[in-house]
Each structure stands twice: as structure tokens, then as C-alpha cells.
Amino acid sequence: MSAYIVEPETIQRIVTHLYNLDSRSYVLRRISQECSIDVLDSPATLAQAMLALNVEAVDQRYNEKNPFNVDHFSFVLSNRFQALKSLRCWIYQCSEGNVPERSLYKILDDYAGELAYSIVQEMPQYENAQWA
């Protein structure tokens, strides 16, 4: 498996999606509580934490010391499908070393599953499938 540091837009799409959810999303509250990162009113803080985790995974994979910094954060247009795809990309690129054991990784991985299910359950094919 290879890993790389994702483009800023990848993280910006995810963060934009999370901040667009109703009532400062339970995901943001969970990150704030379980990771001790004050992200409720600071998208740049969440973006920085996500980038740091990505860099750490790449550094562990390749025994490197990559610099990182979120110079600025911008909200970007993103729909649920793009947010899910970007989130799955970020999760994959963070799947090195002990990073998957980190709370932020686990919370966002859990949320990716929830987001995928919420998309699928609205599809006619799912609605028309047999329950039992």
C-alpha cells in the first residue's frame, strides 16, 4: 500500500460538509470531546488536525518528516457524494502505522460508514429491495 499527503481541497471538502450539518454536528462535538480539540467553531483547527494525522501516517509509512501547515482554510462547494469520496480518500491515506488507532481517525471512519448508509438508504434500489 502506498500513502500520500492529500490535497488541501480534499480536507476542505470534508470539513465544509461537517460544518454544514445541522446544529454543529454530533461528529464535531464528538471530535471536540474525545480528541480534546476545540473544533466546534474553528474549521481551520479541524483541517489542521486532519492534515497532521495524514502527515503522520505518511511519515510512519516512509520514515520521513514532512512539514505541514494549513496556511488558510476555505469552505468549498461539496455535496454528500463528494464529501464521502474525499473522506474515504483521506481515511485510506491515513491507514498507516498506528494512525488508525487514533480517535480522530476512528470518529471520521465511523462517520464515513454512516454517511454512506444515509446515501444508500435514499436510493430507490434500496427502498425496493426485500426486507426479509
C-alpha positions in Angstrom: 0.0 0.0 0.0 1.2 3.5 -0.8 0.2 6.6 1.0 0.4 10.3 0.2 -0.5 13.7 1.7 -3.9 14.7 0.4 -4.5 17.9 -1.4 -5.9 20.8 0.7 -9.2 20.6 -1.2 -9.7 17.1 0.0 -9.7 18.1 3.6 -11.6 21.3 2.8 -14.5 19.3 1.2 -14.8 17.1 4.3 -14.6 20.0 6.8 -17.1 22.0 4.8 -19.5 19.1 4.8 -19.2 18.6 8.6 -19.8 22.3 9.3 -22.8 22.3 7.0 -24.6 19.7 9.1 -27.4 20.8 11.4 -26.6 22.1 14.9 -22.8 21.9 14.7 -22.9 18.1 14.0 -22.5 15.4 16.6 -19.3 14.5 14.8 -17.8 17.8 15.6 -19.0 17.6 19.2 -17.5 14.0 19.4 -14.2 15.2 18.0 -14.1 18.1 20.4 -14.8 15.8 23.4 -12.9 12.6 22.6 -9.8 14.3 20.9 -9.7 17.4 23.1 -9.5 19.5 20.0 -11.7 22.7 20.1 -13.2 22.3 16.6 -16.8 23.5 17.2 -16.2 27.0 16.0 -12.9 26.5 14.1 -12.9 24.7 10.8 -9.2 25.6 10.4 -8.4 23.7 13.6 -10.1 20.6 12.3 -8.4 20.9 9.0 -5.0 21.3 10.8 -5.7 18.2 12.9 -6.7 16.1 9.9 -3.7 17.2 7.9 -1.4 16.4 10.9 -2.8 12.9 11.1 -2.3 12.4 7.3 1.3 13.6 7.5 1.9 11.4 10.5 0.6 8.3 8.6 2.8 9.1 5.6 5.8 9.8 7.8 5.3 6.4 9.6 5.0 4.6 6.2 8.1 6.1 4.6 10.1 7.1 7.7 10.0 10.7 6.8 9.5 14.1 8.5 7.2 16.1 6.2 6.4 19.7 7.1 2.8 20.6 7.3 0.7 23.7 7.9 -2.7 24.9 7.0 -2.0 28.4 5.9 -5.6 29.2 5.4 -8.9 27.4 5.3 -11.6 27.9 2.8 -15.1 26.4 2.6 -15.6 24.7 -0.7 -18.7 23.6 -2.5 -19.2 20.0 -1.7 -22.2 17.6 -1.9 -22.6 14.4 0.2 -21.2 12.2 -2.6 -18.0 14.3 -2.9 -17.7 14.6 0.8 -17.8 10.8 1.2 -15.3 10.2 -1.6 -12.9 12.8 -0.1 -13.4 11.3 3.3 -12.7 7.7 2.0 -9.5 9.1 0.3 -8.3 10.8 3.5 -9.0 7.6 5.5 -7.1 5.4 3.1 -4.1 7.8 3.1 -4.2 7.8 6.9 -4.2 4.0 7.2 -0.5 3.6 8.1 1.3 2.9 11.3 -0.7 3.5 14.4 -2.8 6.3 13.0 -5.9 4.0 12.6 -5.8 3.7 16.4 -6.2 7.4 16.9 -9.6 8.8 18.0 -9.9 11.3 15.1 -9.3 8.6 12.6 -11.9 6.3 14.2 -14.5 9.0 14.5 -14.2 10.0 10.9 -14.1 6.4 9.7 -17.3 5.7 11.7 -18.9 8.8 10.1 -17.9 7.7 6.6 -19.9 4.5 7.1 -22.9 6.4 8.5 -22.7 8.9 5.5 -22.5 6.0 3.0 -25.5 4.3 4.6 -27.5 7.6 4.6 -26.9 7.9 0.9 -27.7 4.3 0.1 -30.9 4.2 2.1 -32.4 7.1 0.0 -31.8 5.2 -3.3 -34.8 3.5 -5.0 -32.9 0.3 -5.3 -32.5 0.1 -1.6 -36.1 1.1 -1.0 -37.3 -1.6 -3.4 -35.1 -4.4 -2.0 -36.7 -7.1 0.1 -36.5 -6.6 3.9 -36.6 -10.3 4.8 
